[in-house]
Amino acid sequence: MQDFTITHKTQDYTQTASIALVNRFMRGVYLWMTIGLAFTAGAAYYAAHSPTILNAVFGNRAVFWGLIIVELVMVISLSAAIQKMSSGMASALFLIYSLLNGVTLSVILVIYTQSDITLAFVITAGMFGAMTLYGLTTKRDLTSWGSFLRMGIIGLLIALVANLFIGGTTMQLTISGVAVVLFTLLTAYDTQKLRVLGENAPHDDPTALRRGTVLGALTLYLDFINLFLHILRILAAARR
């Protein structure tokens, strides 16, 4: 009986320690994500109130698309080669990307009303918070969602490209509606993946742990931004 009690207590201690490590990892992820969103919001606000920047970025297609390409390269670089970077380099690239993304997103502060932007942010924060909490706490394995979500994102990208040539409010609203569903589910899916990553993260290696939290922050940052943009488009269309 004594042996069983000792074993039981050991298992409880191990489980508690594992939860503590995961919580530590996820706190780092959410911290970096919040910092990234703050950088984006700050850059967007500054750029939106600077005629020089607006004219330079949106008055010249080469500059605008050049920034988009640079952002894509940075995301791909962080995702594919982060293990070869120092933690400082990974953090710097993430923050630079957040700033550049803020500049390219500054146009929404010009196009949309403040009330739509605020409401879209509140709704996004609520939906994101609920789904990331679900991803953290659910005992259901969400791995099976992976194929569906990947196919959905590919289909969404194809639809977005087609919409550039076809146009139309109805098609745009349909795309945004599908995107909201996809990125809502993706938030829970990515959070669970990060939870598993946190369980297996090298907590005795601060550099590797920092890289992991930055990559996790980038993942959830992208989910949040995409969810926000599509909710904003739906709200703006509904008010017309």
Phi, psi and omega in degrees: 000321180294318180299319180298318181297317180297316179297317181298317180294323178296317178296318179298318180296316180297317180296317179297318179296320180296317179297319180297320180292319178296316179299321178296316179296313183292327175299320177296319179299309182294326178296311180294323177298316180297318177298317179298316178296323179294318177298318180296313180298317180296316180294321180296316181297315181295314182294321181295337181256016178238102179305327181297313180292316180301316180293321181292320184275311187262352176268354181225110183299326180297319179293315182300307181292332175296318177296318179299316180295318179299318179297317179298318179297320180294319178297315180297318180297315179296319183289321187267331188237017185296329181293342179267355182264159169284159179297326179294318179295317179299316180296317181296317180297320179297318181290321177296317177300318180299321179293313180298320179296324177297321179295315181289335179270356183299337182297333181294333178288342179267322185280316187260158179283157179298323181294320178295317180296315180297314180296319179298320180294317180297315179296316179299314180300319179294313181293316179298314181300317181295317184284326178288328175294320177298316179297328180284326191254339184293145176267356178283136178281117183267008182304324182296342178288340188306307183298316179300315183291320178297316177296322179296317180294319177299314177299322179296317179297319178297317180296321180295319178295316179299323181293335177297329182262326183272313180071188178111133182295319182299315180295320180296319178294321178297315179299315181295322178297315178296319181297320179299316179297314183298312184284337173293313178293322181296328178299313178294317181298311181294323179296317178296321176299320179291325176299316178295319178298320178296326179293330184252006182293148178283081186293347177270002179238095184303323181294311179295323180294318178297317178299319179297319181291324178293316179297319177296320178297319179298318181299309181288328176301314180295321177299314182296312183298314180295320178298315180299313183297318182285325174295320179299318179296320180294316180297317181295320180293324181293334183275349183283000000 
